Amino acid sequence: MVKEIIVAFVVLILLAGCSQERKGFSVAEQYGLAYAPVTIMKEKGFLKDSLPGVEIEWKQMANTTSIRESMVAGDLDIGFMALPPFFIGADKGMEWKILSGLSEVPLALVSLDEDIQSLSDFDESDRIALPQPGSIQHMLLSMAAERELGDARYFDDRIVSMTHPDGMHALLANIDIAGHFTSPPYIFMELENPKAHVVLTGKEAMEERFTFVVGVSTDKFSMTNPLWEDAFKDALAEAVSFIEKNPYEASQILSKSYGLDEEKIYEYITREDMLYTLEINGMKKIHDFMKGEGYIDDLGEIDKLVRGEG
Amino acid sequence: MVFPSAFEVAESLREGIFEGNLIVQILYSLELIGKGLLISVFLAMCVGYVCLKASGFKKIFETIVALLHPLPGVALLPLVILWVGTGKTAITIIIVHGAFWPLMQNVLSGMASIPDIYFKVGDNYGFSTSEKIIRILIPASAPFLIAGLKIAWARAWRALISAEMIFGAAGLAGGIGWAIYRSRVFMDVAGIVSGLAVIIIIGIAVEKFVFGFIENRTVKKWGMTE
């Protein structure tokens, strides 16, 4: 009897240890200029000023899937990703909502092959590199394939899943990859190659403006720490306006984080088509396309997926 | 969502087989592994032969095995992609790298385990080198060779799955690694489990039928193992 009680106590103590009160929260971003406001916010310490004493853990993850899995595991509270992976998560029952938009940037399918000027020029053996199936790049390619070739899944068996830097190297090394669907700064870097040209832009595929990256928070985090969440959103807005008002200083900060030339970054972030904004655009169109193609079920009223709306 | 029920996994398997292209993916994976293993066995036999002929080479080769065997195939991937692209060849190279070294290590250990007197008896019978290989080397080191093949088979799977999960489909439908990767990005946990189940089932079948058959015909028949 005494033994059982001791064991029960040990288990209870261990369990209690697991459910410690949290002293902070964690945020994950990915690599690329589209995430610039998050980097600025972190480096300028905007959040520290409004939430003194709260420990914030910043993580940089290689892909959306890892971010989503960390959020399922309860290891991550806020993550940044494109809309399609968010919809897939919501469709599979993840309890999360969009906190805000972050950026609208030019996306494009780039090729070095002169013979490839439109989607129909890719032949059977040509393969296209993009971050992963179910990514925004994959959905844009499918949208354009449906319109131009009559089959949204036309390229599904010919895509290669590669991180942006790997895809860029594979394209420029000209081995085996006929096209690379990517985002800034890789798209700008690729286009510096005289042979490189754009086969399809994200805008052409989507036919309307759309948000590339959104910030997503778990319902659990939002319910238990609404003040932290509000402060996070405010700090994000501050970072967005900082980039707009101080592009030089922002370039200096980003250049250190990304290991890219300061002037190049200045040139990139001040381009007209690089837009940092908390607005969210294109949700309905992407949702309806994914639903139509059977990637997700109907998620109902789209506004309800945005925190504080619907 | 995180723990799918057995029913969901079975349903996902059924869908994969009858509505998807799971069978094509299985065959594709097996083709790559089979090819990679054949190349590894052939290479191991050639190197084994040279080692038998020249003991100086054997020492050098033992060092090479010790150096290259621990290198994970995944770490070589970026180089392989740059050299040969992302197609079947790249995956085959990674499979051969995964399978060849453990196989070679076992071949070398097997050779070392054969008492010298066996070869002397061979000399007395006037065996040529190829006769020595077929009639002395292979049978006497069979338990090592079979153990090496088993390790090579397992390593080949690991290499295939990691290569496919890292750089995606190499053919029309890709292999099982790609199927698991796709399930992962679409948050289809039942799909991931069913992919793993397929690998386990194939593993059991090969262990029982292929290796079981070889063992029954050789080392068990010769009384070398239980």
Interface residues (C-beta under 8 A of the other chain):
Chain A: T65 R68 V72 P85 I88 G89 D91 K92 G93 M94 R127 Q132 P133 G134 S135 D157 R158 I159 V160 S161 M162 D166 H169 A170 A173 I175 D176 I177 Y295
Chain B: M1 V2 P78 I81 L82 V84 G85 T86 G87 I166 F167 G168 A169 L172 A173 G174 Y181 R182 R184 V185 F186 M187 D188
